[in-house]
Amino acid sequence: MLNLSWEIFFPIGAALLGLAIAYGLFRYARRDRRNDAITEQATREEYRHPERYERTEDEFRDKVRPT
């Protein structure tokens, strides 16, 4: 009988890592690029005036949500 014990986890781990990378690439390719400029501007604004953005995440989302 073969004693494969922990060696079976190498191909399983490689397959899981491959699936995670494929999922990440899929999500990146399907993102909405129209939001990039809005996100960049909101980030710049938050760094310039951090005291304005000490609110809850929902309030911030409502303010910067694209129309």
PDB file with one MODEL, atoms N, CA, C and O in Angstrom:
MODEL        1
ATOM      1  N   MET A   1       0.839  -1.182   0.000  1.00  0.00           N
ATOM      2  CA  MET A   1       0.000   0.000   0.000  1.00  0.00           C
ATOM      3  C   MET A   1       0.888   1.252   0.000  1.00  0.00           C
ATOM      4  O   MET A   1       1.922   1.297   0.667  1.00  0.00           O
ATOM      5  N   LEU A   2       0.468   2.244  -0.748  1.00  0.00           N
ATOM      6  CA  LEU A   2       1.230   3.485  -0.820  1.00  0.00           C
ATOM      7  C   LEU A   2       0.973   4.360   0.399  1.00  0.00           C
ATOM      8  O   LEU A   2      -0.147   4.433   0.904  1.00  0.00           O
ATOM      9  N   ASN A   3       2.013   5.012   0.857  1.00  0.00           N
ATOM     10  CA  ASN A   3       1.886   5.922   1.983  1.00  0.00           C
ATOM     11  C   ASN A   3       2.029   7.356   1.452  1.00  0.00           C
ATOM     12  O   ASN A   3       3.138   7.885   1.387  1.00  0.00           O
ATOM     13  N   LEU A   4       0.911   7.980   1.076  1.00  0.00           N
ATOM     14  CA  LEU A   4       0.943   9.319   0.482  1.00  0.00           C
ATOM     15  C   LEU A   4       0.755  10.428   1.507  1.00  0.00           C
ATOM     16  O   LEU A   4       1.102  11.575   1.226  1.00  0.00           O
ATOM     17  N   SER A   5       0.239  10.138   2.640  1.00  0.00           N
ATOM     18  CA  SER A   5      -0.026  11.052   3.753  1.00  0.00           C
ATOM     19  C   SER A   5      -0.109  12.518   3.334  1.00  0.00           C
ATOM     20  O   SER A   5      -1.081  12.909   2.688  1.00  0.00           O
ATOM     21  N   TRP A   6       0.864  13.326   3.675  1.00  0.00           N
ATOM     22  CA  TRP A   6       0.790  14.778   3.454  1.00  0.00           C
ATOM     23  C   TRP A   6       1.134  15.188   2.031  1.00  0.00           C
ATOM     24  O   TRP A   6       0.850  16.325   1.655  1.00  0.00           O
ATOM     25  N   GLU A   7       1.723  14.330   1.231  1.00  0.00           N
ATOM     26  CA  GLU A   7       2.108  14.701  -0.124  1.00  0.00           C
ATOM     27  C   GLU A   7       0.912  14.968  -1.039  1.00  0.00           C
ATOM     28  O   GLU A   7       1.048  15.628  -2.069  1.00  0.00           O
ATOM     29  N   ILE A   8      -0.236  14.461  -0.666  1.00  0.00           N
ATOM     30  CA  ILE A   8      -1.444  14.682  -1.466  1.00  0.00           C
ATOM     31  C   ILE A   8      -1.864  16.156  -1.425  1.00  0.00           C
ATOM     32  O   ILE A   8      -2.574  16.626  -2.314  1.00  0.00           O
ATOM     33  N   PHE A   9      -1.426  16.879  -0.396  1.00  0.00           N
ATOM     34  CA  PHE A   9      -1.831  18.274  -0.244  1.00  0.00           C
ATOM     35  C   PHE A   9      -1.110  19.213  -1.217  1.00  0.00           C
ATOM     36  O   PHE A   9      -1.615  20.307  -1.469  1.00  0.00           O
ATOM     37  N   PHE A  10       0.021  18.845  -1.763  1.00  0.00           N
ATOM     38  CA  PHE A  10       0.723  19.709  -2.727  1.00  0.00           C
ATOM     39  C   PHE A  10      -0.104  19.974  -3.982  1.00  0.00           C
ATOM     40  O   PHE A  10      -0.286  21.137  -4.340  1.00  0.00           O
ATOM     41  N   PRO A  11      -0.615  18.946  -4.666  1.00  0.00           N
ATOM     42  CA  PRO A  11      -1.438  19.240  -5.846  1.00  0.00           C
ATOM     43  C   PRO A  11      -2.756  19.923  -5.485  1.00  0.00           C
ATOM     44  O   PRO A  11      -3.257  20.748  -6.249  1.00  0.00           O
ATOM     45  N   ILE A  12      -3.316  19.586  -4.330  1.00  0.00           N
ATOM     46  CA  ILE A  12      -4.554  20.255  -3.914  1.00  0.00           C
ATOM     47  C   ILE A  12      -4.286  21.732  -3.652  1.00  0.00           C
ATOM     48  O   ILE A  12      -5.064  22.589  -4.071  1.00  0.00           O
ATOM     49  N   GLY A  13      -3.191  22.033  -2.963  1.00  0.00           N
ATOM     50  CA  GLY A  13      -2.822  23.425  -2.698  1.00  0.00           C
ATOM     51  C   GLY A  13      -2.530  24.195  -3.976  1.00  0.00           C
ATOM     52  O   GLY A  13      -2.923  25.354  -4.110  1.00  0.00           O
ATOM     53  N   ALA A  14      -1.843  23.554  -4.913  1.00  0.00           N
ATOM     54  CA  ALA A  14      -1.554  24.202  -6.189  1.00  0.00           C
ATOM     55  C   ALA A  14      -2.836  24.498  -6.964  1.00  0.00           C
ATOM     56  O   ALA A  14      -2.969  25.556  -7.580  1.00  0.00           O
ATOM     57  N   ALA A  15      -3.770  23.562  -6.927  1.00  0.00           N
ATOM     58  CA  ALA A  15      -5.049  23.765  -7.617  1.00  0.00           C
ATOM     59  C   ALA A  15      -5.836  24.903  -6.968  1.00  0.00           C
ATOM     60  O   ALA A  15      -6.417  25.727  -7.674  1.00  0.00           O
ATOM     61  N   LEU A  16      -5.864  24.960  -5.643  1.00  0.00           N
ATOM     62  CA  LEU A  16      -6.562  26.048  -4.951  1.00  0.00           C
ATOM     63  C   LEU A  16      -5.925  27.400  -5.231  1.00  0.00           C
ATOM     64  O   LEU A  16      -6.625  28.394  -5.424  1.00  0.00           O
ATOM     65  N   LEU A  17      -4.608  27.437  -5.252  1.00  0.00           N
ATOM     66  CA  LEU A  17      -3.912  28.681  -5.568  1.00  0.00           C
ATOM     67  C   LEU A  17      -4.209  29.115  -7.003  1.00  0.00           C
ATOM     68  O   LEU A  17      -4.430  30.299  -7.255  1.00  0.00           O
ATOM     69  N   GLY A  18      -4.217  28.186  -7.925  1.00  0.00           N
ATOM     70  CA  GLY A  18      -4.555  28.497  -9.314  1.00  0.00           C
ATOM     71  C   GLY A  18      -5.971  29.033  -9.453  1.00  0.00           C
ATOM     72  O   GLY A  18      -6.216  29.975 -10.206  1.00  0.00           O
ATOM     73  N   LEU A  19      -6.908  28.426  -8.718  1.00  0.00           N
ATOM     74  CA  LEU A  19      -8.289  28.915  -8.750  1.00  0.00           C
ATOM     75  C   LEU A  19      -8.400  30.316  -8.161  1.00  0.00           C
ATOM     76  O   LEU A  19      -9.142  31.150  -8.680  1.00  0.00           O
ATOM     77  N   ALA A  20      -7.678  30.578  -7.095  1.00  0.00           N
ATOM     78  CA  ALA A  20      -7.711  31.909  -6.485  1.00  0.00           C
ATOM     79  C   ALA A  20      -7.140  32.964  -7.433  1.00  0.00           C
ATOM     80  O   ALA A  20      -7.689  34.061  -7.535  1.00  0.00           O
ATOM     81  N   ILE A  21      -6.063  32.649  -8.115  1.00  0.00           N
ATOM     82  CA  ILE A  21      -5.466  33.583  -9.078  1.00  0.00           C
ATOM     83  C   ILE A  21      -6.412  33.806 -10.254  1.00  0.00           C
ATOM     84  O   ILE A  21      -6.584  34.939 -10.704  1.00  0.00           O
ATOM     85  N   ALA A  22      -7.024  32.736 -10.755  1.00  0.00           N
ATOM     86  CA  ALA A  22      -7.972  32.866 -11.868  1.00  0.00           C
ATOM     87  C   ALA A  22      -9.170  33.719 -11.463  1.00  0.00           C
ATOM     88  O   ALA A  22      -9.638  34.541 -12.251  1.00  0.00           O
ATOM     89  N   TYR A  23      -9.670  33.531 -10.246  1.00  0.00           N
ATOM     90  CA  TYR A  23     -10.794  34.330  -9.752  1.00  0.00           C
ATOM     91  C   TYR A  23     -10.407  35.804  -9.652  1.00  0.00           C
ATOM     92  O   TYR A  23     -11.186  36.680 -10.026  1.00  0.00           O
ATOM     93  N   GLY A  24      -9.206  36.076  -9.150  1.00  0.00           N
ATOM     94  CA  GLY A  24      -8.734  37.455  -9.055  1.00  0.00           C
ATOM     95  C   GLY A  24      -8.602  38.111 -10.423  1.00  0.00           C
ATOM     96  O   GLY A  24      -8.978  39.272 -10.590  1.00  0.00           O
ATOM     97  N   LEU A  25      -8.084  37.399 -11.382  1.00  0.00           N
ATOM     98  CA  LEU A  25      -7.948  37.939 -12.736  1.00  0.00           C
ATOM     99  C   LEU A  25      -9.311  38.188 -13.367  1.00  0.00           C
ATOM    100  O   LEU A  25      -9.507  39.185 -14.062  1.00  0.00           O
ATOM    101  N   PHE A  26     -10.254  37.277 -13.121  1.00  0.00           N
ATOM    102  CA  PHE A  26     -11.609  37.443 -13.633  1.00  0.00           C
ATOM    103  C   PHE A  26     -12.253  38.692 -13.039  1.00  0.00           C
ATOM    104  O   PHE A  26     -12.848  39.488 -13.765  1.00  0.00           O
ATOM    105  N   ARG A  27     -12.138  38.865 -11.725  1.00  0.00           N
ATOM    106  CA  ARG A  27     -12.729  40.036 -11.062  1.00  0.00           C
ATOM    107  C   ARG A  27     -12.085  41.331 -11.559  1.00  0.00           C
ATOM    108  O   ARG A  27     -12.775  42.332 -11.749  1.00  0.00           O
ATOM    109  N   TYR A  28     -10.772  41.316 -11.769  1.00  0.00           N
ATOM    110  CA  TYR A  28     -10.074  42.508 -12.247  1.00  0.00           C
ATOM    111  C   TYR A  28     -10.523  42.861 -13.668  1.00  0.00           C
ATOM    112  O   TYR A  28     -10.702  44.037 -13.987  1.00  0.00           O
ATOM    113  N   ALA A  29     -10.702  41.870 -14.503  1.00  0.00           N
ATOM    114  CA  ALA A  29     -11.099  42.116 -15.893  1.00  0.00           C
ATOM    115  C   ALA A  29     -12.545  42.607 -15.982  1.00  0.00           C
ATOM    116  O   ALA A  29     -12.890  43.333 -16.914  1.00  0.00           O
ATOM    117  N   ARG A  30     -13.390  42.220 -15.028  1.00  0.00           N
ATOM    118  CA  ARG A  30     -14.806  42.575 -15.070  1.00  0.00           C
ATOM    119  C   ARG A  30     -15.147  43.825 -14.248  1.00  0.00           C
ATOM    120  O   ARG A  30     -16.321  44.171 -14.121  1.00  0.00           O
ATOM    121  N   ARG A  31     -14.136  44.509 -13.686  1.00  0.00           N
ATOM    122  CA  ARG A  31     -14.433  45.667 -12.843  1.00  0.00           C
ATOM    123  C   ARG A  31     -14.953  46.820 -13.690  1.00  0.00           C
ATOM    124  O   ARG A  31     -14.727  46.864 -14.900  1.00  0.00           O
ATOM    125  N   ASP A  32     -15.640  47.742 -13.055  1.00  0.00           N
ATOM    126  CA  ASP A  32     -16.222  48.891 -13.743  1.00  0.00           C
ATOM    127  C   ASP A  32     -15.193  50.022 -13.769  1.00  0.00           C
ATOM    128  O   ASP A  32     -14.979  50.692 -12.759  1.00  0.00           O
ATOM    129  N   ARG A  33     -14.567  50.230 -14.905  1.00  0.00           N
ATOM    130  CA  ARG A  33     -13.502  51.217 -15.013  1.00  0.00           C
ATOM    131  C   ARG A  33     -14.017  52.655 -14.943  1.00  0.00           C
ATOM    132  O   ARG A  33     -13.227  53.585 -14.785  1.00  0.00           O
ATOM    133  N   ARG A  34     -15.326  52.845 -15.058  1.00  0.00           N
ATOM    134  CA  ARG A  34     -15.875  54.195 -14.943  1.00  0.00           C
ATOM    135  C   ARG A  34     -15.705  54.736 -13.534  1.00  0.00           C
ATOM    136  O   ARG A  34     -15.683  55.952 -13.338  1.00  0.00           O
ATOM    137  N   ASN A  35     -15.584  53.856 -12.554  1.00  0.00           N
ATOM    138  CA  ASN A  35     -15.435  54.289 -11.167  1.00  0.00           C
ATOM    139  C   ASN A  35     -13.998  54.666 -10.802  1.00  0.00           C
ATOM    140  O   ASN A  35     -13.775  55.227  -9.729  1.00  0.00           O
ATOM    141  N   ASP A  36     -13.024  54.377 -11.656  1.00  0.00           N
ATOM    142  CA  ASP A  36     -11.627  54.637 -11.328  1.00  0.00           C
ATOM    143  C   ASP A  36     -11.359  56.109 -11.042  1.00  0.00           C
ATOM    144  O   ASP A  36     -10.700  56.434 -10.055  1.00  0.00           O
ATOM    145  N   ALA A  37     -11.853  56.993 -11.879  1.00  0.00           N
ATOM    146  CA  ALA A  37     -11.600  58.422 -11.681  1.00  0.00           C
ATOM    147  C   ALA A  37     -12.260  58.912 -10.395  1.00  0.00           C
ATOM    148  O   ALA A  37     -11.684  59.721  -9.668  1.00  0.00           O
ATOM    149  N   ILE A  38     -13.450  58.430 -10.120  1.00  0.00           N
ATOM    150  CA  ILE A  38     -14.164  58.827  -8.904  1.00  0.00           C
ATOM    151  C   ILE A  38     -13.427  58.331  -7.672  1.00  0.00           C
ATOM    152  O   ILE A  38     -13.300  59.059  -6.688  1.00  0.00           O
ATOM    153  N   THR A  39     -12.943  57.105  -7.719  1.00  0.00           N
ATOM    154  CA  THR A  39     -12.212  56.535  -6.598  1.00  0.00           C
ATOM    155  C   THR A  39     -10.918  57.291  -6.345  1.00  0.00           C
ATOM    156  O   THR A  39     -10.582  57.587  -5.198  1.00  0.00           O
ATOM    157  N   GLU A  40     -10.188  57.605  -7.414  1.00  0.00           N
ATOM    158  CA  GLU A  40      -8.943  58.356  -7.271  1.00  0.00           C
ATOM    159  C   GLU A  40      -9.192  59.736  -6.670  1.00  0.00           C
ATOM    160  O   GLU A  40      -8.455  60.168  -5.783  1.00  0.00           O
ATOM    161  N   GLN A  41     -10.220  60.424  -7.145  1.00  0.00           N
ATOM    162  CA  GLN A  41     -10.529  61.750  -6.626  1.00  0.00           C
ATOM    163  C   GLN A  41     -10.944  61.679  -5.160  1.00  0.00           C
ATOM    164  O   GLN A  41     -10.544  62.530  -4.365  1.00  0.00           O
ATOM    165  N   ALA A  42     -11.732  60.685  -4.793  1.00  0.00           N
ATOM    166  CA  ALA A  42     -12.157  60.536  -3.400  1.00  0.00           C
ATOM    167  C   ALA A  42     -10.970  60.236  -2.491  1.00  0.00           C
ATOM    168  O   ALA A  42     -10.917  60.720  -1.360  1.00  0.00           O
ATOM    169  N   THR A  43     -10.032  59.453  -2.970  1.00  0.00           N
ATOM    170  CA  THR A  43      -8.844  59.150  -2.183  1.00  0.00           C
ATOM    171  C   THR A  43      -8.002  60.399  -1.971  1.00  0.00           C
ATOM    172  O   THR A  43      -7.545  60.664  -0.859  1.00  0.00           O
ATOM    173  N   ARG A  44      -7.794  61.174  -3.048  1.00  0.00           N
ATOM    174  CA  ARG A  44      -7.039  62.432  -2.907  1.00  0.00           C
ATOM    175  C   ARG A  44      -7.711  63.368  -1.917  1.00  0.00           C
ATOM    176  O   ARG A  44      -7.046  63.978  -1.080  1.00  0.00           O
ATOM    177  N   GLU A  45      -9.024  63.480  -2.011  1.00  0.00           N
ATOM    178  CA  GLU A  45      -9.780  64.363  -1.121  1.00  0.00           C
ATOM    179  C   GLU A  45      -9.673  63.892   0.333  1.00  0.00           C
ATOM    180  O   GLU A  45      -9.547  64.710   1.244  1.00  0.00           O
ATOM    181  N   GLU A  46      -9.723  62.605   0.541  1.00  0.00           N
ATOM    182  CA  GLU A  46      -9.623  62.088   1.905  1.00  0.00           C
ATOM    183  C   GLU A  46      -8.242  62.346   2.499  1.00  0.00           C
ATOM    184  O   GLU A  46      -8.133  62.635   3.690  1.00  0.00           O
ATOM    185  N   TYR A  47      -7.191  62.247   1.698  1.00  0.00           N
ATOM    186  CA  TYR A  47      -5.849  62.525   2.199  1.00  0.00           C
ATOM    187  C   TYR A  47      -5.641  64.016   2.461  1.00  0.00           C
ATOM    188  O   TYR A  47      -4.927  64.389   3.391  1.00  0.00           O
ATOM    189  N   ARG A  48      -6.252  64.857   1.656  1.00  0.00           N
ATOM    190  CA  ARG A  48      -6.108  66.314   1.858  1.00  0.00           C
ATOM    191  C   ARG A  48      -6.852  66.792   3.101  1.00  0.00           C
ATOM    192  O   ARG A  48      -6.356  67.654   3.827  1.00  0.00           O
ATOM    193  N   HIS A  49      -8.036  66.239   3.351  1.00  0.00           N
ATOM    194  CA  HIS A  49      -8.892  66.693   4.450  1.00  0.00           C
ATOM    195  C   HIS A  49      -9.409  65.500   5.251  1.00  0.00           C
ATOM    196  O   HIS A  49     -10.588  65.162   5.145  1.00  0.00           O
ATOM    197  N   PRO A  50      -8.565  64.861   6.043  1.00  0.00           N
ATOM    198  CA  PRO A  50      -9.003  63.655   6.758  1.00  0.00           C
ATOM    199  C   PRO A  50     -10.088  63.918   7.802  1.00  0.00           C
ATOM    200  O   PRO A  50     -10.867  63.018   8.116  1.00  0.00           O
ATOM    201  N   GLU A  51     -10.151  65.125   8.339  1.00  0.00           N
ATOM    202  CA  GLU A  51     -11.155  65.407   9.374  1.00  0.00           C
ATOM    203  C   GLU A  51     -12.577  65.366   8.826  1.00  0.00           C
ATOM    204  O   GLU A  51     -13.521  65.119   9.577  1.00  0.00           O
ATOM    205  N   ARG A  52     -12.740  65.602   7.535  1.00  0.00           N
ATOM    206  CA  ARG A  52     -14.074  65.548   6.923  1.00  0.00           C
ATOM    207  C   ARG A  52     -14.617  64.133   6.822  1.00  0.00           C
ATOM    208  O   ARG A  52     -15.829  63.934   6.738  1.00  0.00           O
ATOM    209  N   TYR A  53     -13.724  63.149   6.830  1.00  0.00           N
ATOM    210  CA  TYR A  53     -14.123  61.776   6.516  1.00  0.00           C
ATOM    211  C   TYR A  53     -14.122  60.866   7.734  1.00  0.00           C
ATOM    212  O   TYR A  53     -14.003  59.650   7.590  1.00  0.00           O
ATOM    213  N   GLU A  54     -14.250  61.419   8.908  1.00  0.00           N
ATOM    214  CA  GLU A  54     -14.353  60.590  10.102  1.00  0.00           C
ATOM    215  C   GLU A  54     -15.820  60.282  10.367  1.00  0.00           C
ATOM    216  O   GLU A  54     -16.365  60.619  11.418  1.00  0.00           O
ATOM    217  N   ARG A  55     -16.427  59.651   9.415  1.00  0.00           N
ATOM    218  CA  ARG A  55     -17.832  59.260   9.481  1.00  0.00           C
ATOM    219  C   ARG A  55     -17.935  57.754   9.326  1.00  0.00           C
ATOM    220  O   ARG A  55     -16.929  57.054   9.218  1.00  0.00           O
ATOM    221  N   THR A  56     -19.156  57.275   9.318  1.00  0.00           N
ATOM    222  CA  THR A  56     -19.328  55.839   9.105  1.00  0.00           C
ATOM    223  C   THR A  56     -19.088  55.518   7.630  1.00  0.00           C
ATOM    224  O   THR A  56     -19.144  56.394   6.767  1.00  0.00           O
ATOM    225  N   GLU A  57     -18.827  54.276   7.375  1.00  0.00           N
ATOM    226  CA  GLU A  57     -18.551  53.853   6.001  1.00  0.00           C
ATOM    227  C   GLU A  57     -19.760  54.064   5.098  1.00  0.00           C
ATOM    228  O   GLU A  57     -19.599  54.413   3.928  1.00  0.00           O
ATOM    229  N   ASP A  58     -20.961  53.859   5.616  1.00  0.00           N
ATOM    230  CA  ASP A  58     -22.167  54.030   4.811  1.00  0.00           C
ATOM    231  C   ASP A  58     -22.360  55.485   4.393  1.00  0.00           C
ATOM    232  O   ASP A  58     -22.734  55.757   3.252  1.00  0.00           O
ATOM    233  N   GLU A  59     -22.108  56.420   5.304  1.00  0.00           N
ATOM    234  CA  GLU A  59     -22.230  57.838   4.958  1.00  0.00           C
ATOM    235  C   GLU A  59     -21.221  58.208   3.870  1.00  0.00           C
ATOM    236  O   GLU A  59     -21.541  58.949   2.941  1.00  0.00           O
ATOM    237  N   PHE A  60     -20.003  57.686   3.996  1.00  0.00           N
ATOM    238  CA  PHE A  60     -18.969  57.969   2.994  1.00  0.00           C
ATOM    239  C   PHE A  60     -19.367  57.379   1.642  1.00  0.00           C
ATOM    240  O   PHE A  60     -19.198  58.028   0.609  1.00  0.00           O
ATOM    241  N   ARG A  61     -19.890  56.166   1.641  1.00  0.00           N
ATOM    242  CA  ARG A  61     -20.306  55.523   0.401  1.00  0.00           C
ATOM    243  C   ARG A  61     -21.407  56.320  -0.297  1.00  0.00           C
ATOM    244  O   ARG A  61     -21.389  56.479  -1.518  1.00  0.00           O
ATOM    245  N   ASP A  62     -22.351  56.813   0.474  1.00  0.00           N
ATOM    246  CA  ASP A  62     -23.435  57.608  -0.101  1.00  0.00           C
ATOM    247  C   ASP A  62     -22.913  58.886  -0.745  1.00  0.00           C
ATOM    248  O   ASP A  62     -23.462  59.356  -1.742  1.00  0.00           O
ATOM    249  N   LYS A  63     -21.852  59.446  -0.175  1.00  0.00           N
ATOM    250  CA  LYS A  63     -21.308  60.698  -0.707  1.00  0.00           C
ATOM    251  C   LYS A  63     -20.553  60.495  -2.024  1.00  0.00           C
ATOM    252  O   LYS A  63     -20.656  61.325  -2.928  1.00  0.00           O
ATOM    253  N   VAL A  64     -19.810  59.419  -2.138  1.00  0.00           N
ATOM    254  CA  VAL A  64     -18.955  59.236  -3.313  1.00  0.00           C
ATOM    255  C   VAL A  64     -19.537  58.269  -4.339  1.00  0.00           C
ATOM    256  O   VAL A  64     -18.884  57.974  -5.340  1.00  0.00           O
ATOM    257  N   ARG A  65     -20.748  57.771  -4.112  1.00  0.00           N
ATOM    258  CA  ARG A  65     -21.360  56.831  -5.053  1.00  0.00           C
ATOM    259  C   ARG A  65     -21.618  57.533  -6.387  1.00  0.00           C
ATOM    260  O   ARG A  65     -22.223  58.604  -6.419  1.00  0.00           O
ATOM    261  N   PRO A  66     -21.155  56.924  -7.498  1.00  0.00           N
ATOM    262  CA  PRO A  66     -21.397  57.548  -8.793  1.00  0.00           C
ATOM    263  C   PRO A  66     -22.871  57.527  -9.176  1.00  0.00           C
ATOM    264  O   PRO A  66     -23.610  56.607  -8.824  1.00  0.00           O
ATOM    265  N   THR A  67     -23.270  58.533  -9.886  1.00  0.00           N
ATOM    266  CA  THR A  67     -24.674  58.605 -10.311  1.00  0.00           C
ATOM    267  C   THR A  67     -24.827  58.205 -11.760  1.00  0.00           C
ATOM    268  O   THR A  67     -25.940  58.207 -12.287  1.00  0.00           O
TER     269      THR A  67
ENDMDL
END
